[in-house]
Every structure is written in C-alpha cells, then in structure tokens.
C-alpha cells in the first residue's frame, strides 16, 4: 500500500465505510487516535447509499508504525 501523507496525518487503511469503522474501533481499543476521511462527497451526504467511495483511516504521524502493525495483525 502506498503511504499518503496529509499534513501530520498518515493513511493506514483504506476500505468501505463498514470496514473502516471496524478498523478504527480496533485502533482506538489499542490506544491509537484515529479518524475517518471520505474520498467522495456521496459518502459524506449518504454514507449508507452503497455508492460511496473508499474511506481512509488517518492517524498521527507519531503513531504510524504502531497503527500499521495493529492493522496488519487484525483478524479477518
């Protein structure tokens, strides 16, 4: 996965809204502050429409390595 930097935030996951919500919860339960970022306006105006694009999970740059480890070790 190509890492994208948004200021001091780093992308650690990209997927559908429900996947992103689950991974965000996993990160937060591991003590990592995470936020969701929608890539399309349709996901913002109607997140459950099924036509939304990818949702990114962003974390602080300082937590990048640990967050990527948590994401990579998650059980599918």
Buried (B, 14 or more C-beta within 10 A) or exposed (E): EEEEEEEEBBBBBBBBBEBBBBBBEBBEEBEBEBEBBBEEEBBEEEBEEEEBBBBBBBBBEEBBEBBBEBBEEEEE
